[in-house]
Amino acid sequence: MERTQTGLRVERNLLKVLKGLAEYLDMSLGDLVEGIALHAFEGQAPFTPETLGKIEQLKAVYGLTLTVADAHRLVEK
């Protein structure tokens, strides 16, 4: 396997939640994103109910209010 560095742009509060979740799961942000993508590609949910609870806590802490309905509709300020 070969990994590459990327300049991925992500909404600020979403990134904070992802970083917090990666820390909670004791993995790198890259490993978390890879896992989410691979699960999505196979139509599988990437998180356990316990992890989903932690995500809700992190969303509240970091003020993340975006939902799946916002996907592909975000406009930069």
Beta strands, then each sheet from edge to edge (+ up, - down):
end
